Amino acid sequence: MTSKTLTDLYTYFDSLLDQDASADTLFASSYVRGFIAVEAVGFGDDEQLLSPTLYQQVSAKMTAVKSELSPQDQMIIADFWQQLADYFNSKER
């Protein structure tokens, strides 16, 4: 897997609409995208490579505010976020 940029991830989020993703997936992608956008500002522009450090910072921010979500929504977000881990941990090959 090659390294991914923030633009690649945003393109993936946008493609979910074309794929007729479930309402839960669209909710989770929008929620997560907001946190990524806020945290990524400190790392560079949209062409920055996704990194484990960015993943950890976004995780910490989402954990800090998870009480604002229902338990069901917490599970939906957590499952979606875990699926994105490979985007942040990939290396150039």
C-alpha positions as CSV (number, residue, x, y, z in Angstrom):
1,M,0.0,0.0,0.0
2,T,1.4,3.4,-0.8
3,S,1.3,6.4,1.5
4,K,-1.9,8.4,1.5
5,T,-2.4,12.1,1.6
6,L,-5.2,14.1,3.2
7,T,-6.6,14.7,-0.2
8,D,-6.7,11.0,-0.9
9,L,-8.7,10.5,2.3
10,Y,-11.1,13.3,1.5
11,T,-11.6,11.8,-1.9
12,Y,-12.5,8.5,-0.3
13,F,-15.0,10.3,2.0
14,D,-16.6,12.0,-1.0
15,S,-16.7,8.7,-2.9
16,L,-18.9,7.2,-0.3
17,L,-21.8,9.2,-1.6
18,D,-21.4,7.6,-5.1
19,Q,-21.2,4.2,-3.5
20,D,-24.6,4.5,-1.9
21,A,-23.0,4.0,1.5
22,S,-25.3,3.5,4.5
23,A,-26.6,6.4,6.5
24,D,-24.4,5.2,9.4
25,T,-21.3,5.3,7.2
26,L,-22.1,8.7,5.9
27,F,-22.7,10.0,9.4
28,A,-19.4,8.5,10.6
29,S,-17.4,9.8,7.7
30,S,-18.7,13.3,8.2
31,Y,-18.1,13.3,11.9
32,V,-14.6,11.9,11.5
33,R,-13.8,14.2,8.6
34,G,-14.5,17.2,10.8
35,F,-12.0,16.1,13.5
36,I,-9.4,15.3,10.8
37,A,-9.8,18.7,9.2
38,V,-9.3,20.5,12.5
39,E,-6.3,18.5,13.6
40,A,-4.6,18.3,10.2
41,V,-4.2,22.1,10.1
42,G,-1.1,21.7,12.3
43,F,0.5,19.2,10.0
44,G,0.4,21.0,6.7
45,D,-1.8,21.3,3.6
46,D,-4.1,18.8,2.0
47,E,-1.1,17.1,0.2
48,Q,0.4,16.1,3.5
49,L,1.0,12.5,4.1
50,L,-1.3,10.9,6.7
51,S,0.7,9.8,9.7
52,P,0.3,7.7,12.9
53,T,0.8,11.0,14.9
54,L,-2.2,12.6,13.2
55,Y,-4.3,9.4,13.8
56,Q,-3.4,9.5,17.5
57,Q,-4.3,13.2,17.8
58,V,-7.6,12.8,16.1
59,S,-8.3,9.7,18.3
60,A,-7.6,11.6,21.4
61,K,-9.9,14.5,20.4
62,M,-12.7,12.2,19.5
63,T,-12.3,10.2,22.8
64,A,-12.4,13.5,24.8
65,V,-15.8,14.4,23.4
66,K,-17.4,10.9,22.9
67,S,-19.9,11.6,25.7
68,E,-21.8,13.9,23.3
69,L,-22.7,10.8,21.2
70,S,-25.2,8.1,22.0
71,P,-23.7,4.7,22.8
72,Q,-24.8,3.4,19.4
73,D,-23.3,6.4,17.6
74,Q,-20.1,5.9,19.6
75,M,-19.9,2.3,18.2
76,I,-20.5,3.5,14.7
77,I,-17.8,6.1,14.9
78,A,-15.3,3.8,16.6
79,D,-15.8,1.1,14.0
80,F,-15.4,3.5,11.1
81,W,-12.4,5.1,12.6
82,Q,-10.7,1.8,13.1
83,Q,-11.3,0.9,9.4
84,L,-9.3,4.1,8.5
85,A,-6.2,3.1,10.5
86,D,-4.4,1.7,7.5
87,Y,-4.6,5.0,5.7
88,F,-2.5,6.6,8.5
89,N,-0.1,3.7,8.9
90,S,0.8,2.9,5.3
91,K,4.3,3.3,3.9
92,E,5.7,3.9,0.5
93,R,6.8,0.6,-1.2
